[in-house]
Amino acid sequence: MRSIIIIYLFISSLQSFGQRLVKSHVPELKSLSLDSSYNWLDDIFGEQITTDVKFVGLGEFTHGGRETILFKSKMIQYLVREKGYRQVLLEYPNVALHPLNDYLKRKNSSNLDSATIIAQELFERTFLSNTSFYNLITWIKQYNLTHPDDTINLRGIDIEGASAGLADYFMQHYLLPIDRSHALEISSKWGTAIKDSLVMAEVDWFKKNRGMLEERLGKTAYQNLGYDVEAAEDKLTHDSLQKINIYKASAFRDSVMAAYTVAFGGPKSIIWSHNIHVTTSDYVVSLGNYLKKIIGNQYYSVLTDFSHNATVWSISNKGELSKKTYISNDKTVAYKLGKKQGIGQGVLFFDDLKASQTRVNYIDRAGNQMVFGRGHTFDALVVFNDVEPFMFR
């Protein structure tokens, strides 16, 4: 009888384990305030993100949620303070970030409100125009003021908006001061509106005057300008591809973002982007997968998801903002974690999961909900129970 009981208990325990999604304890999420301790993050990621990791991708299942921004901001604080990361790479055109990055790194400008005002003007009517993200900008400025010789750099790796951003920036900062007559000529010909023809004329002038520009600007400034010009060209190429094949255009965009990430990769860097870009999932052509091919284990991906409900912002193709509540897809690991194990939030690691159990929610900027994930979708997955919309500012 005793043997029968032991066998029964053994079989029951195997069945119970088989129902579990994770092999070990799921660490809990704690305070995401930038004024609170980040020691709990070190307990979770201290041994996961080793000294060999040069790039950490911080993903978000939606651009329109508050908790994802709060977590990513807290993670940046931890990675800067404890892991030596000194660069944040945004899913944003680099040329547009110059005024903000310059102010964040300026030693003799200590007005924190000015940093917020510059950010508000820059990110107006975008998903980064919110109180939670501006709190991160303020923290970066404070950090840079207390570490003037070891500052955090803010750069952009996306080509969306790169062409439109270059037109006025290049005209005002380079073409008019250096070659006023040509600047007036192309402005008269193509008008002051943001047009591809105006950008192409500026790019053409840049290429014809490379030597003069490098001598006049210096090597570093010239290289930075060259990046912005190249990004504008890549955006025009991307637009052409979209008219032919949207999938090729998407793959091109992520390949360019990966190339720029590596090109900017002097200091250890944090990538701020959507899950779909930083993932390393099979069958997804992403920035993360391109990086894995280039640098291997020097890249570490952290995705986010929700197990219950998410009320988040989306923006239509006409630029109209709206809020909508989504239910976590029942095929995702986040949903199953809450349903089967009663764990609504926490941090999961890929090594503790089955490769077939790595699906995550994906809500695009227009509000379409999908699911993706197969194989090594992430290194870590941060799961929230519910997600609320951030406060626009």
N, C-alpha and C positions, 0 to 999 in steps of 0.2 A: 504494500500500500504506500509506504514512504517513497519507494522508487517511482511509483506512478505519479505522485504529487510533485516530486522533483522534476520529472520529465515534463509535466504539464506547465510548471512555473517557467522552465527553460524555454519551452515553445512559445509561451505567452510573452516572455520578455523579448524574444526574437521578433514576434509580430509587432510588439509595441515599438521597437527600434526601427523596424521597417517602415512604420508610419511616420517616423520623425524625419523632418527635412534636413536638419542639421545634426552633425555628429557631436557637437560640443555646446557649451554654454553660450548664449547670445548676449553679448555686452549691451547694457542699457544706454540710452542717450540721456545726457544730463543738461545742465544749463547751457544755452547757446548765446548768452549775453557776452559781449566783448569785455564787460567789466568783471566777469566771473573767472574762476580758475579753469585752466585747460588741462589740468593734470589727468583728468579722466580720459582725454584723447590720447595722452601718452601711454596710459595703461592699455588702451586698445590697439594703437598703431605703432607704438614705440619699437616693437620688434618686427612689425610687418613692413614698414617703410625703412629699409636699411640705408646705410650710407652710399650704397651703389646706385640708389634710385635718384636720377637727375631730374626727371619730369613726373609730376603727379597731376593726373587729369581729374578734375572735380566736375562731375556731371549733374544735370538736373533733368528730371523727367518732364518738366514743364518750365518755360521761361516765366510763368505767371504766378508762382507760389511763394509765400513768405518763408516757410520753414526751410526750403532748399537754400535760399539766400542766406538765412541765418546760420545754417550749418556750414556752408562753404566759407562764410566769413570767419567763423570760429576756427575752422580747419586751417585757413590761411594764417590766422594769428598763431596757432600752434606750430605750423610748419616754419614760420619765420622765426619764432622765438626759440624753438627747440631743435629744429632740423636744418637750419642754415639756408632756407630758401629766400631769395632776394628778388624774384621777378614774378609778376602776375601777368599772364598772357590772356587777354580777353577775346571772346568771339565778337570782335568789333574791328573796324578799319583803323589801322595804326595812325594814318594821317590825321584823323579826327582827334586822337588822344594827346597830341603834342602840347596844347595849352595846359591841360590838366596835369600831365606827367611833369612838365617843366615846373609848375607851381609846387607840386608835391615834393620835388627834389631841391627847390630853392631854399638855401640856408637862411637868408635874411628876411623871409616872408613867413610870419608865424601866425597869421590870422586864420583860424580854423574855419570860420564862417565863409571866408573867401574860397576855400577849397570846395565847400558845399555849393556855393553859388556857381563856380565854374563848372562843376559836375552837373548841376541842374540845367545850365544853358546847353551843355554838350549832349546830355542824354534825354532831353525833352522829347516826350512822346515815344519813348522806347521802353522796353521792359526793365532797363536799368534805372529808370527814373523813379526811384522809390526810397523811402526813408531808411530801410534796412541796408541797402547798398551804400547810401550816403554815409551811414555810420561807419562802414568799413573804410571809405575814403578818408573820413576824419581820423580814424585810427592809424591809417598809413601815414598821413601827414604828421601826426603826433610822434609816431615811431621815427620817421625821418628826421624830425627836429632834434630828437634825443640821440640819434645815430647819424650825424651829418657826413661821416666818412664811410658809412656802410648802409646806404639807403635802399629802399625797395623801389624797383623800377616797374612802371606800368606800360605795357605795350599791347598792340592789337595784331591779331594774326588772320583776321577774316578779310575776304575780298569784297563782301557785300558792302556797298557804300564807298569803296575805295576810289572808284573813278569820280563819282560826284564830289567826294571830299578833296580830291587832288586839285580839281579845276580852280577853285578860288584860292586855295592855300598856295599852290605853285605860282599863280599869277601875282599874288600880293607879296609873297616872301622872296621870290627869285626872279621871275621874268620882268616885272615892272622895275625893280631896283637895278637890274643888270642890263636889260635890253628893252628900254621903254618903247622905242619906236616899233619894235617887232610885237611887243605886248599889245600896243594900241592897234596895230594892224590886224592881228588875229582876233582881238576883241571886237573890232568893227566888222570883221568878216563873219564871225560865228555868233556874235551877240554875247550878252552877259549871262544868259541862261545856261544851266548845266547841260551841255550837249556833248555827245561822244566826239564830235568833230573838233571841238575846242580842246578837249583832253588829248586827242591824237596829235593836234598841232603842238601842244605843250611837250608831249613825249618826244616828238620829232626834234624839237629845239633842244631838249635835254641831251639826246643822243648825239647831235651835231656839236655840242659844246662840252662834252665830257671832260676833256683835258683842262679847259679853262675853269670849269666848275670845281674839279678836284683841287686844283692849285689855289683857287680863291677860298674855298670852304674848309679845306683840310680833309684828311682821309676819313675821319669818323663821321663828320657832318655830311660828307659826300656819299658815304655808304648808306647812311640813314635816308638821305633823299632818294638814292637809287632804289632802296626798298620800296618807298612810297610810289615811285614811278612804276616799278615793276608790278606792284599790287594793282595799280590802276589798269595797266595793260591786261593783267590776268582777269580782272573783272570784265573787261570788254570781250575777252575770249570766252569767259563763262556765259555772258549774255548771248553770244553767237551759238554756243553749244546748246543752250536752253531752247533755242528755236528749232534745233534738229533732234536732240535726244536729252530729255531731262535727267535721265540716269547717268549718262556720261558727264553732264554738267555737274551733277552732284558729286560724282567721283573726282572730277577735276578740282572742285572747290576743296574737298577734304585733302587731296594730295598736296595742294598748294599750302593749306594751313599747316600740314605736317612739315613741309619744306621750310616754311617761315619759322616754325617752332624750333627746329634744329638750328637754323641760321641765327636765331636770337639766343640760343642756348649757351651763353657764356656762364652766367650764374645759374644755380639750381632754380628751376622754374615750376610754377603752378599754372595749369591751364583751366580757365573758367569757361565752360561751354555746356551745350546740351548733351544728355546721355548718348544720343545717336552719333555724336562726333567723337566722344572720348572712349566709347566702348571698344572692346576687343572681341566682340561676338563673331562667330562664324557667319558667313553670308551677308555681312554688313561691310560696305566699303566706307571706312571711316578714318578720320585722323588718327585714332588710337591704333588701328591695325597697321596703318602706314608706319607709325612710330615703332611699333613692335618689330616690324621687318628691318627697320634701320638701326635701332638701338637695343632691341631685345628687352632684357630685364631691367634696363635703366628707366623703363616706363612703368608706372603703377596707376591703375584706374580705379576710381571710387565713384560709383553710380548711386543715385537716389531713387526711391520709389515710395508708394503709400499702400497700406494694407486695407484701408476702409474707404473713406471718402476724401476727395480733394476738390475744393472750390477755388478755381484759379482764373486768371485773366487770359483772354485770347484776343487777337486782333485780326480783323478781316482783311481781305485784299484791298478793300477801300479805305483801310485805316481806322475802322470803327472798333472801339474797345467794348468788350462784354465779359461778364462773369458767368461761369457755368460750373455745376457740380458734377463730378465724375465718380463712378464706383470702380474700385480696383477690379481689374479683369481676373476672373477665377482661374486663369491659367498661369498667373504670375506667382513667383516664389513668395512675394510679399503677402498676397492674399492667402495662400496656402499656409503660411507661417501663422497668420492670425486665426485661420479657420481650424487647422489641425492641432496646433500647439498652444493656441491662446496667447500668442506673443504678437502684440500689435505694432511694436517698434523695437529697434535695436540695430546692431551692426552684424552682418553676415559676411563670412569669408568664403571665397570660391572653393578653397581646399576642404571646407567642411560640408560642401554640398555635392549632390550628384550632378554630373554634367548635363543631364537632361532636365534639371530643375533650376534653370537660370533665366527664365523669361521675366521681363520687366515691362511695366507700363511705359507708354510713349505718347505724349500729348504735344502735337506740333503747335507752332505759333498761331495757326488759324483755328485751333481748338479740336482738331481731329484726333481721336484716341485710337491707338494701335498697340500691338504687342510685338516685341522682338526678343531674341536671345537664344543662342544655341552654342554649346561648347563653352569656351572660356570668356563669358560675356563681360566679366569684371574681376578685379582682384578683391574688392570689398563692395558691399551693397548696404547703404544706409536706408533703413525703412522707417517711415513715419506712420503713425496711425491715421491721423487726419491732417490735411494741409489746407491752410487758409490763404486768401489772396493778400498780397502785400498792399501797403498804402502808397498810392501814387503821391508824388510831391513835386 
